[in-house]
Amino acid sequence: MYSSFQLTKKYLRYYFTASNGKGHGTHSPFVFDFIEHVLNDKKNYACYDKIEAVRSQLKHDTTTIEVEDFGAGSSIIKSNKRVVKDIANSSLKSPKFAQLLYRIVQYYKPENILELGTSFGVTTTYLASGNDSAKVVTCEGAKQIASIAAKNFTQLNIKNVTLVQGDFDKTLPTIFDTLKTIDLAFVDGNHRKEPTLQYFQQLLAHSTNTTILVFDDIHWSQEMEAAWSAIQQHPAVTVTIDLFFIGIVCISNGIKVKQHFILRY
Ligand SMILES: C[S@@+](CC[C@H](N)C(=O)[O-])C[C@H]1O[C@@H](n2cnc3c(N)ncnc32)[C@H](O)[C@@H]1O
């Protein structure tokens, strides 16, 4: 991964070159609509406070748990003792981006949602709350982390989530057999080039012409930047939106010309 200094430099470059969607006009009706109705929606939706209360509990939880670490190729490389609050402080998507995912679900109403990397289920809960009738499948390899996520879903009365515990390599084939098509995916586990591109290919094979794929931490490392660039160049990809901390990919949307946007958020 890049050092904090390298990341800060990259972020500043992103910040000062990104468009705010106003300027010369955004030449994509899809992106214009996304900026107006999703990105810039500043409402404080009812679920935000309830989910943030659970995040806050996790950030103060001093319980030590056993966490399996997944290496390249998804083999478990080591098992560590970790404190819940340390994971909560470092691994979860921030409220700003988790709430953006909530609004994406609320606005586009994807029916089948897949999340790779549940952690404690905070972002999963945002995804599930965006549309009660969506079916959310979320995957987590570490057993004790997954069991905390399951407790959080119960505490927040989340009924439309199926949590699948196990290594992505082993659980994904069965998930794809049952889901058939994926309308929205959030890829937030195993931040390496080859696994990310493999997940992309698997998701592509189950996409429709309105599927949206969201990749986490696209600028986190050279490998993730290389994966992001390969995804952007793939012929099936029509529109990409770079928000620095996540990258959004549209598979078709009836859009003929490939367009890449860097938007300030
Ligand atoms: C960054 S965290 C997910 C955070 C979560 N999406 C959120 O925003 O709250 C990534 C999770 O993916 C899990 N993970 C990484 N590689 C995996 C693999 N190959 N199979 C299963 N789980 C994996 C890790 O155990 C970790 O809990």
Ligand as a Chemical Component Dictionary entry (heavy atoms), coordinates in Angstrom:
data_LIG
# 
_chem_comp.id                   LIG 
_chem_comp.type                 NON-POLYMER 
_chem_comp.pdbx_formal_charge   0 
_chem_comp.three_letter_code    LIG 
# 
loop_
_chem_comp_atom.comp_id 
_chem_comp_atom.atom_id 
_chem_comp_atom.alt_atom_id 
_chem_comp_atom.type_symbol 
_chem_comp_atom.charge 
_chem_comp_atom.model_Cartn_x 
_chem_comp_atom.model_Cartn_y 
_chem_comp_atom.model_Cartn_z 
_chem_comp_atom.pdbx_ordinal 
LIG C1  C1  C 0  -12.454 -3.670  4.849 1  
LIG S1  S1  S 1  -13.309 -4.957  5.644 2  
LIG C2  C2  C 0  -14.998 -4.728  5.141 3  
LIG C3  C3  C 0  -15.641 -3.496  5.712 4  
LIG C4  C4  C 0  -17.133 -3.395  5.473 5  
LIG N1  N1  N 0  -17.479 -3.501  4.083 6  
LIG C5  C5  C 0  -17.625 -2.046  5.997 7  
LIG O1  O1  O 0  -17.521 -1.042  5.283 8  
LIG O2  O2  O -1 -18.109 -2.002  7.134 9  
LIG C6  C6  C 0  -12.823 -6.345  4.687 10 
LIG C7  C7  C 0  -13.312 -7.688  5.250 11 
LIG O3  O3  O 0  -13.136 -8.668  4.215 12 
LIG C8  C8  C 0  -12.753 -9.894  4.800 13 
LIG N2  N2  N 0  -11.995 -10.654 3.765 14 
LIG C9  C9  C 0  -10.892 -10.263 3.100 15 
LIG N3  N3  N 0  -10.501 -11.196 2.220 16 
LIG C10 C10 C 0  -11.412 -12.207 2.311 17 
LIG C11 C11 C 0  -11.579 -13.448 1.630 18 
LIG N4  N4  N 0  -10.751 -13.827 0.692 19 
LIG N5  N5  N 0  -12.641 -14.217 1.966 20 
LIG C12 C12 C 0  -13.512 -13.818 2.931 21 
LIG N6  N6  N 0  -13.418 -12.648 3.607 22 
LIG C13 C13 C 0  -12.368 -11.851 3.295 23 
LIG C14 C14 C 0  -11.875 -9.502  5.985 24 
LIG O4  O4  O 0  -11.904 -10.512 6.978 25 
LIG C15 C15 C 0  -12.504 -8.180  6.432 26 
LIG O5  O5  O 0  -13.362 -8.352  7.538 27 
# 
loop_
_chem_comp_bond.comp_id 
_chem_comp_bond.atom_id_1 
_chem_comp_bond.atom_id_2 
_chem_comp_bond.value_order 
_chem_comp_bond.pdbx_ordinal 
LIG C1  S1  SING 1  
LIG S1  C2  SING 2  
LIG S1  C6  SING 3  
LIG C2  C3  SING 4  
LIG C3  C4  SING 5  
LIG C4  N1  SING 6  
LIG C4  C5  SING 7  
LIG C5  O1  DOUB 8  
LIG C5  O2  SING 9  
LIG C6  C7  SING 10 
LIG C7  O3  SING 11 
LIG C7  C15 SING 12 
LIG O3  C8  SING 13 
LIG C8  N2  SING 14 
LIG C8  C14 SING 15 
LIG N2  C9  SING 16 
LIG N2  C13 SING 17 
LIG C9  N3  DOUB 18 
LIG N3  C10 SING 19 
LIG C10 C11 SING 20 
LIG C10 C13 DOUB 21 
LIG C11 N4  SING 22 
LIG C11 N5  DOUB 23 
LIG N5  C12 SING 24 
LIG C12 N6  DOUB 25 
LIG N6  C13 SING 26 
LIG C14 O4  SING 27 
LIG C14 C15 SING 28 
LIG C15 O5  SING 29 
# 
